[in-house]
Amino acid sequence: MSHQKPDWLTPETLAYLRDVEYRFHVRAFGEEMARVNFPPLEQRKQYLYEILDHARCKEVKSDRPARGVTS
């Protein structure tokens, strides 16, 4: 089994696929979550830590599990 990329998988094709994936995330999860889903893992973690710190700063209660927006 060859691990080489196929000839049709050019940088332009990869950019197009990445754009399609991003647009899907925007539709499915919203613009902010789409932005969070795409940076490298360490940047995503840092962003989430900042959001948690901000919530604690604003005294958001976290004693119960999140139930979601529609529950």
HTML snippet that shows the backbone in 3Dmol.js (N, CA, C, O; Angstrom):
<script src="https://3Dmol.org/build/3Dmol-min.js"></script>
<div id="view" style="width:600px;height:400px;position:relative"></div>
<script>
const pdb = `
ATOM      1  N   MET A   1       0.841  -1.180   0.000  1.00  0.00           N
ATOM      2  CA  MET A   1       0.000   0.000   0.000  1.00  0.00           C
ATOM      3  C   MET A   1       0.885   1.241   0.000  1.00  0.00           C
ATOM      4  O   MET A   1       1.795   1.367   0.820  1.00  0.00           O
ATOM      5  N   SER A   2       0.616   2.137  -0.909  1.00  0.00           N
ATOM      6  CA  SER A   2       1.405   3.354  -1.051  1.00  0.00           C
ATOM      7  C   SER A   2       0.836   4.448  -0.153  1.00  0.00           C
ATOM      8  O   SER A   2      -0.380   4.591  -0.022  1.00  0.00           O
ATOM      9  N   HIS A   3       1.727   5.213   0.457  1.00  0.00           N
ATOM     10  CA  HIS A   3       1.318   6.312   1.312  1.00  0.00           C
ATOM     11  C   HIS A   3       1.533   7.652   0.635  1.00  0.00           C
ATOM     12  O   HIS A   3       1.534   8.690   1.297  1.00  0.00           O
ATOM     13  N   GLN A   4       1.714   7.640  -0.675  1.00  0.00           N
ATOM     14  CA  GLN A   4       1.886   8.878  -1.412  1.00  0.00           C
ATOM     15  C   GLN A   4       0.531   9.528  -1.650  1.00  0.00           C
ATOM     16  O   GLN A   4      -0.491   8.855  -1.782  1.00  0.00           O
ATOM     17  N   LYS A   5       0.552  10.851  -1.700  1.00  0.00           N
ATOM     18  CA  LYS A   5      -0.675  11.577  -2.012  1.00  0.00           C
ATOM     19  C   LYS A   5      -1.014  11.379  -3.473  1.00  0.00           C
ATOM     20  O   LYS A   5      -0.111  11.309  -4.306  1.00  0.00           O
ATOM     21  N   PRO A   6      -2.295  11.287  -3.807  1.00  0.00           N
ATOM     22  CA  PRO A   6      -2.671  11.178  -5.222  1.00  0.00           C
ATOM     23  C   PRO A   6      -2.333  12.465  -5.975  1.00  0.00           C
ATOM     24  O   PRO A   6      -2.226  13.536  -5.378  1.00  0.00           O
ATOM     25  N   ASP A   7      -2.169  12.347  -7.266  1.00  0.00           N
ATOM     26  CA  ASP A   7      -1.795  13.495  -8.101  1.00  0.00           C
ATOM     27  C   ASP A   7      -2.830  14.622  -8.063  1.00  0.00           C
ATOM     28  O   ASP A   7      -2.480  15.796  -8.183  1.00  0.00           O
ATOM     29  N   TRP A   8      -4.100  14.260  -7.896  1.00  0.00           N
ATOM     30  CA  TRP A   8      -5.152  15.277  -7.917  1.00  0.00           C
ATOM     31  C   TRP A   8      -5.203  16.089  -6.622  1.00  0.00           C
ATOM     32  O   TRP A   8      -5.893  17.107  -6.566  1.00  0.00           O
ATOM     33  N   LEU A   9      -4.495  15.665  -5.595  1.00  0.00           N
ATOM     34  CA  LEU A   9      -4.531  16.351  -4.313  1.00  0.00           C
ATOM     35  C   LEU A   9      -3.464  17.460  -4.288  1.00  0.00           C
ATOM     36  O   LEU A   9      -2.443  17.354  -3.608  1.00  0.00           O
ATOM     37  N   THR A  10      -3.734  18.493  -5.033  1.00  0.00           N
ATOM     38  CA  THR A  10      -2.818  19.625  -5.161  1.00  0.00           C
ATOM     39  C   THR A  10      -3.029  20.601  -3.993  1.00  0.00           C
ATOM     40  O   THR A  10      -4.029  20.494  -3.283  1.00  0.00           O
ATOM     41  N   PRO A  11      -2.127  21.524  -3.787  1.00  0.00           N
ATOM     42  CA  PRO A  11      -2.341  22.545  -2.743  1.00  0.00           C
ATOM     43  C   PRO A  11      -3.637  23.340  -2.954  1.00  0.00           C
ATOM     44  O   PRO A  11      -4.301  23.716  -1.989  1.00  0.00           O
ATOM     45  N   GLU A  12      -3.987  23.590  -4.204  1.00  0.00           N
ATOM     46  CA  GLU A  12      -5.232  24.306  -4.495  1.00  0.00           C
ATOM     47  C   GLU A  12      -6.441  23.480  -4.080  1.00  0.00           C
ATOM     48  O   GLU A  12      -7.400  24.017  -3.525  1.00  0.00           O
ATOM     49  N   THR A  13      -6.403  22.171  -4.346  1.00  0.00           N
ATOM     50  CA  THR A  13      -7.498  21.287  -3.962  1.00  0.00           C
ATOM     51  C   THR A  13      -7.609  21.216  -2.444  1.00  0.00           C
ATOM     52  O   THR A  13      -8.712  21.239  -1.899  1.00  0.00           O
ATOM     53  N   LEU A  14      -6.482  21.132  -1.769  1.00  0.00           N
ATOM     54  CA  LEU A  14      -6.495  21.101  -0.309  1.00  0.00           C
ATOM     55  C   LEU A  14      -7.075  22.398   0.262  1.00  0.00           C
ATOM     56  O   LEU A  14      -7.836  22.363   1.229  1.00  0.00           O
ATOM     57  N   ALA A  15      -6.723  23.529  -0.327  1.00  0.00           N
ATOM     58  CA  ALA A  15      -7.263  24.816   0.124  1.00  0.00           C
ATOM     59  C   ALA A  15      -8.772  24.863  -0.080  1.00  0.00           C
ATOM     60  O   ALA A  15      -9.508  25.345   0.781  1.00  0.00           O
ATOM     61  N   TYR A  16      -9.227  24.362  -1.222  1.00  0.00           N
ATOM     62  CA  TYR A  16     -10.660  24.328  -1.506  1.00  0.00           C
ATOM     63  C   TYR A  16     -11.384  23.436  -0.497  1.00  0.00           C
ATOM     64  O   TYR A  16     -12.429  23.819   0.029  1.00  0.00           O
ATOM     65  N   LEU A  17     -10.836  22.256  -0.227  1.00  0.00           N
ATOM     66  CA  LEU A  17     -11.460  21.337   0.727  1.00  0.00           C
ATOM     67  C   LEU A  17     -11.492  21.945   2.129  1.00  0.00           C
ATOM     68  O   LEU A  17     -12.467  21.779   2.863  1.00  0.00           O
ATOM     69  N   ARG A  18     -10.437  22.638   2.489  1.00  0.00           N
ATOM     70  CA  ARG A  18     -10.392  23.293   3.801  1.00  0.00           C
ATOM     71  C   ARG A  18     -11.467  24.376   3.877  1.00  0.00           C
ATOM     72  O   ARG A  18     -12.112  24.529   4.914  1.00  0.00           O
ATOM     73  N   ASP A  19     -11.668  25.124   2.804  1.00  0.00           N
ATOM     74  CA  ASP A  19     -12.706  26.150   2.767  1.00  0.00           C
ATOM     75  C   ASP A  19     -14.092  25.529   2.884  1.00  0.00           C
ATOM     76  O   ASP A  19     -14.942  26.047   3.608  1.00  0.00           O
ATOM     77  N   VAL A  20     -14.325  24.439   2.188  1.00  0.00           N
ATOM     78  CA  VAL A  20     -15.611  23.738   2.269  1.00  0.00           C
ATOM     79  C   VAL A  20     -15.854  23.254   3.699  1.00  0.00           C
ATOM     80  O   VAL A  20     -16.953  23.392   4.235  1.00  0.00           O
ATOM     81  N   GLU A  21     -14.810  22.686   4.304  1.00  0.00           N
ATOM     82  CA  GLU A  21     -14.934  22.198   5.676  1.00  0.00           C
ATOM     83  C   GLU A  21     -15.248  23.347   6.641  1.00  0.00           C
ATOM     84  O   GLU A  21     -16.092  23.206   7.526  1.00  0.00           O
ATOM     85  N   TYR A  22     -14.567  24.481   6.465  1.00  0.00           N
ATOM     86  CA  TYR A  22     -14.808  25.639   7.327  1.00  0.00           C
ATOM     87  C   TYR A  22     -16.245  26.146   7.173  1.00  0.00           C
ATOM     88  O   TYR A  22     -16.921  26.420   8.166  1.00  0.00           O
ATOM     89  N   ARG A  23     -16.706  26.268   5.931  1.00  0.00           N
ATOM     90  CA  ARG A  23     -18.079  26.739   5.701  1.00  0.00           C
ATOM     91  C   ARG A  23     -19.099  25.790   6.308  1.00  0.00           C
ATOM     92  O   ARG A  23     -20.125  26.232   6.825  1.00  0.00           O
ATOM     93  N   PHE A  24     -18.826  24.481   6.251  1.00  0.00           N
ATOM     94  CA  PHE A  24     -19.710  23.512   6.893  1.00  0.00           C
ATOM     95  C   PHE A  24     -19.762  23.762   8.403  1.00  0.00           C
ATOM     96  O   PHE A  24     -20.837  23.755   9.001  1.00  0.00           O
ATOM     97  N   HIS A  25     -18.591  23.983   9.014  1.00  0.00           N
ATOM     98  CA  HIS A  25     -18.549  24.230  10.452  1.00  0.00           C
ATOM     99  C   HIS A  25     -19.322  25.493  10.818  1.00  0.00           C
ATOM    100  O   HIS A  25     -20.002  25.527  11.844  1.00  0.00           O
ATOM    101  N   VAL A  26     -19.224  26.524   9.996  1.00  0.00           N
ATOM    102  CA  VAL A  26     -19.979  27.755  10.256  1.00  0.00           C
ATOM    103  C   VAL A  26     -21.471  27.457  10.245  1.00  0.00           C
ATOM    104  O   VAL A  26     -22.197  27.889  11.140  1.00  0.00           O
ATOM    105  N   ARG A  27     -21.931  26.724   9.243  1.00  0.00           N
ATOM    106  CA  ARG A  27     -23.356  26.393   9.166  1.00  0.00           C
ATOM    107  C   ARG A  27     -23.794  25.498  10.316  1.00  0.00           C
ATOM    108  O   ARG A  27     -24.873  25.691  10.875  1.00  0.00           O
ATOM    109  N   ALA A  28     -22.972  24.525  10.671  1.00  0.00           N
ATOM    110  CA  ALA A  28     -23.363  23.542  11.669  1.00  0.00           C
ATOM    111  C   ALA A  28     -23.227  24.049  13.102  1.00  0.00           C
ATOM    112  O   ALA A  28     -24.063  23.740  13.951  1.00  0.00           O
ATOM    113  N   PHE A  29     -22.180  24.825  13.375  1.00  0.00           N
ATOM    114  CA  PHE A  29     -21.864  25.176  14.757  1.00  0.00           C
ATOM    115  C   PHE A  29     -21.825  26.669  15.040  1.00  0.00           C
ATOM    116  O   PHE A  29     -21.741  27.069  16.201  1.00  0.00           O
ATOM    117  N   GLY A  30     -21.884  27.493  14.022  1.00  0.00           N
ATOM    118  CA  GLY A  30     -21.790  28.929  14.227  1.00  0.00           C
ATOM    119  C   GLY A  30     -20.368  29.410  13.976  1.00  0.00           C
ATOM    120  O   GLY A  30     -19.411  28.636  13.984  1.00  0.00           O
ATOM    121  N   GLU A  31     -20.268  30.710  13.753  1.00  0.00           N
ATOM    122  CA  GLU A  31     -18.983  31.278  13.344  1.00  0.00           C
ATOM    123  C   GLU A  31     -17.910  31.176  14.432  1.00  0.00           C
ATOM    124  O   GLU A  31     -16.753  30.879  14.134  1.00  0.00           O
ATOM    125  N   GLU A  32     -18.287  31.420  15.688  1.00  0.00           N
ATOM    126  CA  GLU A  32     -17.269  31.373  16.745  1.00  0.00           C
ATOM    127  C   GLU A  32     -16.713  29.963  16.917  1.00  0.00           C
ATOM    128  O   GLU A  32     -15.499  29.795  17.028  1.00  0.00           O
ATOM    129  N   MET A  33     -17.571  28.953  16.941  1.00  0.00           N
ATOM    130  CA  MET A  33     -17.089  27.578  17.099  1.00  0.00           C
ATOM    131  C   MET A  33     -16.285  27.150  15.876  1.00  0.00           C
ATOM    132  O   MET A  33     -15.329  26.386  16.007  1.00  0.00           O
ATOM    133  N   ALA A  34     -16.653  27.624  14.702  1.00  0.00           N
ATOM    134  CA  ALA A  34     -15.867  27.304  13.507  1.00  0.00           C
ATOM    135  C   ALA A  34     -14.456  27.882  13.643  1.00  0.00           C
ATOM    136  O   ALA A  34     -13.476  27.228  13.287  1.00  0.00           O
ATOM    137  N   ARG A  35     -14.361  29.109  14.159  1.00  0.00           N
ATOM    138  CA  ARG A  35     -13.036  29.708  14.372  1.00  0.00           C
ATOM    139  C   ARG A  35     -12.238  28.913  15.394  1.00  0.00           C
ATOM    140  O   ARG A  35     -11.023  28.769  15.252  1.00  0.00           O
ATOM    141  N   VAL A  36     -12.903  28.394  16.422  1.00  0.00           N
ATOM    142  CA  VAL A  36     -12.216  27.643  17.474  1.00  0.00           C
ATOM    143  C   VAL A  36     -11.778  26.273  16.970  1.00  0.00           C
ATOM    144  O   VAL A  36     -10.749  25.762  17.411  1.00  0.00           O
ATOM    145  N   ASN A  37     -12.523  25.677  16.072  1.00  0.00           N
ATOM    146  CA  ASN A  37     -12.238  24.313  15.619  1.00  0.00           C
ATOM    147  C   ASN A  37     -11.030  24.207  14.694  1.00  0.00           C
ATOM    148  O   ASN A  37     -10.510  23.106  14.513  1.00  0.00           O
ATOM    149  N   PHE A  38     -10.571  25.285  14.112  1.00  0.00           N
ATOM    150  CA  PHE A  38      -9.563  25.171  13.062  1.00  0.00           C
ATOM    151  C   PHE A  38      -8.120  25.469  13.435  1.00  0.00           C
ATOM    152  O   PHE A  38      -7.226  24.949  12.768  1.00  0.00           O
ATOM    153  N   PRO A  39      -7.833  26.265  14.450  1.00  0.00           N
ATOM    154  CA  PRO A  39      -6.413  26.453  14.796  1.00  0.00           C
ATOM    155  C   PRO A  39      -5.797  25.162  15.344  1.00  0.00           C
ATOM    156  O   PRO A  39      -6.519  24.210  15.638  1.00  0.00           O
ATOM    157  N   PRO A  40      -4.487  25.126  15.479  1.00  0.00           N
ATOM    158  CA  PRO A  40      -3.845  23.955  16.080  1.00  0.00           C
ATOM    159  C   PRO A  40      -4.360  23.724  17.505  1.00  0.00           C
ATOM    160  O   PRO A  40      -4.867  24.643  18.148  1.00  0.00           O
ATOM    161  N   LEU A  41      -4.224  22.506  17.978  1.00  0.00           N
ATOM    162  CA  LEU A  41      -4.783  22.097  19.263  1.00  0.00           C
ATOM    163  C   LEU A  41      -4.351  23.015  20.408  1.00  0.00           C
ATOM    164  O   LEU A  41      -5.185  23.395  21.229  1.00  0.00           O
ATOM    165  N   GLU A  42      -3.096  23.373  20.480  1.00  0.00           N
ATOM    166  CA  GLU A  42      -2.630  24.228  21.577  1.00  0.00           C
ATOM    167  C   GLU A  42      -3.315  25.589  21.573  1.00  0.00           C
ATOM    168  O   GLU A  42      -3.638  26.118  22.636  1.00  0.00           O
ATOM    169  N   GLN A  43      -3.541  26.162  20.393  1.00  0.00           N
ATOM    170  CA  GLN A  43      -4.239  27.450  20.313  1.00  0.00           C
ATOM    171  C   GLN A  43      -5.701  27.298  20.718  1.00  0.00           C
ATOM    172  O   GLN A  43      -6.257  28.179  21.374  1.00  0.00           O
ATOM    173  N   ARG A  44      -6.330  26.183  20.331  1.00  0.00           N
ATOM    174  CA  ARG A  44      -7.721  25.942  20.726  1.00  0.00           C
ATOM    175  C   ARG A  44      -7.826  25.841  22.240  1.00  0.00           C
ATOM    176  O   ARG A  44      -8.723  26.424  22.849  1.00  0.00           O
ATOM    177  N   LYS A  45      -6.898  25.094  22.849  1.00  0.00           N
ATOM    178  CA  LYS A  45      -6.914  24.956  24.302  1.00  0.00           C
ATOM    179  C   LYS A  45      -6.734  26.315  24.973  1.00  0.00           C
ATOM    180  O   LYS A  45      -7.443  26.635  25.927  1.00  0.00           O
ATOM    181  N   GLN A  46      -5.798  27.105  24.484  1.00  0.00           N
ATOM    182  CA  GLN A  46      -5.558  28.434  25.058  1.00  0.00           C
ATOM    183  C   GLN A  46      -6.810  29.291  24.965  1.00  0.00           C
ATOM    184  O   GLN A  46      -7.150  29.980  25.926  1.00  0.00           O
ATOM    185  N   TYR A  47      -7.496  29.266  23.845  1.00  0.00           N
ATOM    186  CA  TYR A  47      -8.727  30.039  23.669  1.00  0.00           C
ATOM    187  C   TYR A  47      -9.774  29.599  24.685  1.00  0.00           C
ATOM    188  O   TYR A  47     -10.429  30.434  25.308  1.00  0.00           O
ATOM    189  N   LEU A  48      -9.930  28.296  24.850  1.00  0.00           N
ATOM    190  CA  LEU A  48     -10.930  27.796  25.786  1.00  0.00           C
ATOM    191  C   LEU A  48     -10.573  28.159  27.226  1.00  0.00           C
ATOM    192  O   LEU A  48     -11.461  28.480  28.015  1.00  0.00           O
ATOM    193  N   TYR A  49      -9.295  28.112  27.579  1.00  0.00           N
ATOM    194  CA  TYR A  49      -8.872  28.542  28.915  1.00  0.00           C
ATOM    195  C   TYR A  49      -9.207  30.015  29.135  1.00  0.00           C
ATOM    196  O   TYR A  49      -9.648  30.401  30.217  1.00  0.00           O
ATOM    197  N   GLU A  50      -8.998  30.824  28.117  1.00  0.00           N
ATOM    198  CA  GLU A  50      -9.320  32.246  28.232  1.00  0.00           C
ATOM    199  C   GLU A  50     -10.821  32.456  28.426  1.00  0.00           C
ATOM    200  O   GLU A  50     -11.235  33.307  29.213  1.00  0.00           O
ATOM    201  N   ILE A  51     -11.630  31.684  27.711  1.00  0.00           N
ATOM    202  CA  ILE A  51     -13.085  31.783  27.857  1.00  0.00           C
ATOM    203  C   ILE A  51     -13.500  31.374  29.268  1.00  0.00           C
ATOM    204  O   ILE A  51     -14.339  32.031  29.884  1.00  0.00           O
ATOM    205  N   LEU A  52     -12.913  30.290  29.782  1.00  0.00           N
ATOM    206  CA  LEU A  52     -13.231  29.847  31.146  1.00  0.00           C
ATOM    207  C   LEU A  52     -12.809  30.893  32.174  1.00  0.00           C
ATOM    208  O   LEU A  52     -13.551  31.172  33.116  1.00  0.00           O
ATOM    209  N   ASP A  53     -11.628  31.469  31.998  1.00  0.00           N
ATOM    210  CA  ASP A  53     -11.172  32.518  32.913  1.00  0.00           C
ATOM    211  C   ASP A  53     -12.114  33.718  32.883  1.00  0.00           C
ATOM    212  O   ASP A  53     -12.421  34.297  33.925  1.00  0.00           O
ATOM    213  N   HIS A  54     -12.565  34.084  31.701  1.00  0.00           N
ATOM    214  CA  HIS A  54     -13.496  35.204  31.573  1.00  0.00           C
ATOM    215  C   HIS A  54     -14.816  34.890  32.282  1.00  0.00           C
ATOM    216  O   HIS A  54     -15.379  35.747  32.963  1.00  0.00           O
ATOM    217  N   ALA A  55     -15.302  33.671  32.120  1.00  0.00           N
ATOM    218  CA  ALA A  55     -16.553  33.277  32.780  1.00  0.00           C
ATOM    219  C   ALA A  55     -16.398  33.334  34.302  1.00  0.00           C
ATOM    220  O   ALA A  55     -17.295  33.804  35.002  1.00  0.00           O
ATOM    221  N   ARG A  56     -15.266  32.860  34.808  1.00  0.00           N
ATOM    222  CA  ARG A  56     -15.027  32.912  36.258  1.00  0.00           C
ATOM    223  C   ARG A  56     -14.931  34.356  36.742  1.00  0.00           C
ATOM    224  O   ARG A  56     -15.392  34.688  37.834  1.00  0.00           O
ATOM    225  N   CYS A  57     -14.340  35.192  35.932  1.00  0.00           N
ATOM    226  CA  CYS A  57     -14.215  36.610  36.252  1.00  0.00           C
ATOM    227  C   CYS A  57     -15.603  37.251  36.399  1.00  0.00           C
ATOM    228  O   CYS A  57     -15.812  38.129  37.237  1.00  0.00           O
ATOM    229  N   LYS A  58     -16.526  36.797  35.579  1.00  0.00           N
ATOM    230  CA  LYS A  58     -17.899  37.317  35.595  1.00  0.00           C
ATOM    231  C   LYS A  58     -18.793  36.538  36.553  1.00  0.00           C
ATOM    232  O   LYS A  58     -20.008  36.732  36.572  1.00  0.00           O
ATOM    233  N   GLU A  59     -18.183  35.649  37.354  1.00  0.00           N
ATOM    234  CA  GLU A  59     -18.883  34.847  38.361  1.00  0.00           C
ATOM    235  C   GLU A  59     -19.969  33.953  37.779  1.00  0.00           C
ATOM    236  O   GLU A  59     -21.034  33.793  38.376  1.00  0.00           O
ATOM    237  N   VAL A  60     -19.700  33.371  36.614  1.00  0.00           N
ATOM    238  CA  VAL A  60     -20.613  32.399  36.028  1.00  0.00           C
ATOM    239  C   VAL A  60     -20.538  31.136  36.867  1.00  0.00           C
ATOM    240  O   VAL A  60     -19.450  30.641  37.162  1.00  0.00           O
ATOM    241  N   LYS A  61     -21.685  30.620  37.248  1.00  0.00           N
ATOM    242  CA  LYS A  61     -21.729  29.429  38.098  1.00  0.00           C
ATOM    243  C   LYS A  61     -21.434  28.188  37.256  1.00  0.00           C
ATOM    244  O   LYS A  61     -21.957  28.032  36.152  1.00  0.00           O
ATOM    245  N   SER A  62     -20.599  27.321  37.788  1.00  0.00           N
ATOM    246  CA  SER A  62     -20.276  26.083  37.073  1.00  0.00           C
ATOM    247  C   SER A  62     -20.498  24.867  37.966  1.00  0.00           C
ATOM    248  O   SER A  62     -19.840  23.840  37.805  1.00  0.00           O
ATOM    249  N   ASP A  63     -21.433  24.993  38.912  1.00  0.00           N
ATOM    250  CA  ASP A  63     -21.686  23.895  39.834  1.00  0.00           C
ATOM    251  C   ASP A  63     -22.600  22.817  39.242  1.00  0.00           C
ATOM    252  O   ASP A  63     -22.718  21.730  39.808  1.00  0.00           O
ATOM    253  N   ARG A  64     -23.238  23.106  38.124  1.00  0.00           N
ATOM    254  CA  ARG A  64     -24.089  22.131  37.463  1.00  0.00           C
ATOM    255  C   ARG A  64     -23.577  21.885  36.051  1.00  0.00           C
ATOM    256  O   ARG A  64     -22.955  22.767  35.458  1.00  0.00           O
ATOM    257  N   PRO A  65     -23.831  20.690  35.500  1.00  0.00           N
ATOM    258  CA  PRO A  65     -23.403  20.435  34.114  1.00  0.00           C
ATOM    259  C   PRO A  65     -24.181  21.297  33.124  1.00  0.00           C
ATOM    260  O   PRO A  65     -25.349  21.615  33.346  1.00  0.00           O
ATOM    261  N   ALA A  66     -23.530  21.664  32.049  1.00  0.00           N
ATOM    262  CA  ALA A  66     -24.191  22.450  31.005  1.00  0.00           C
ATOM    263  C   ALA A  66     -25.258  21.599  30.338  1.00  0.00           C
ATOM    264  O   ALA A  66     -25.036  20.422  30.054  1.00  0.00           O
ATOM    265  N   ARG A  67     -26.409  22.193  30.090  1.00  0.00           N
ATOM    266  CA  ARG A  67     -27.503  21.456  29.456  1.00  0.00           C
ATOM    267  C   ARG A  67     -27.699  21.863  28.012  1.00  0.00           C
ATOM    268  O   ARG A  67     -28.521  21.263  27.319  1.00  0.00           O
ATOM    269  N   GLY A  68     -26.987  22.842  27.541  1.00  0.00           N
ATOM    270  CA  GLY A  68     -27.162  23.285  26.165  1.00  0.00           C
ATOM    271  C   GLY A  68     -28.129  24.438  26.060  1.00  0.00           C
ATOM    272  O   GLY A  68     -28.792  24.797  27.033  1.00  0.00           O
ATOM    273  N   VAL A  69     -28.209  25.015  24.885  1.00  0.00           N
ATOM    274  CA  VAL A  69     -29.042  26.191  24.675  1.00  0.00           C
ATOM    275  C   VAL A  69     -30.507  25.834  24.596  1.00  0.00           C
ATOM    276  O   VAL A  69     -31.350  26.587  25.085  1.00  0.00           O
ATOM    277  N   THR A  70     -30.833  24.709  23.997  1.00  0.00           N
ATOM    278  CA  THR A  70     -32.228  24.379  23.740  1.00  0.00           C
ATOM    279  C   THR A  70     -32.884  23.573  24.850  1.00  0.00           C
ATOM    280  O   THR A  70     -34.091  23.335  24.796  1.00  0.00           O
ATOM    281  N   SER A  71     -32.132  23.151  25.846  1.00  0.00           N
ATOM    282  CA  SER A  71     -32.712  22.322  26.928  1.00  0.00           C
ATOM    283  C   SER A  71     -33.374  23.175  27.965  1.00  0.00           C
ATOM    284  O   SER A  71     -33.912  22.654  28.942  1.00  0.00           O
TER     285      SER A  71
END
`;
const viewer = $3Dmol.createViewer("view");
viewer.addModel(pdb, "pdb");
viewer.setStyle({}, {cartoon: {color: "spectrum"}});
viewer.zoomTo();
viewer.render();
</script>
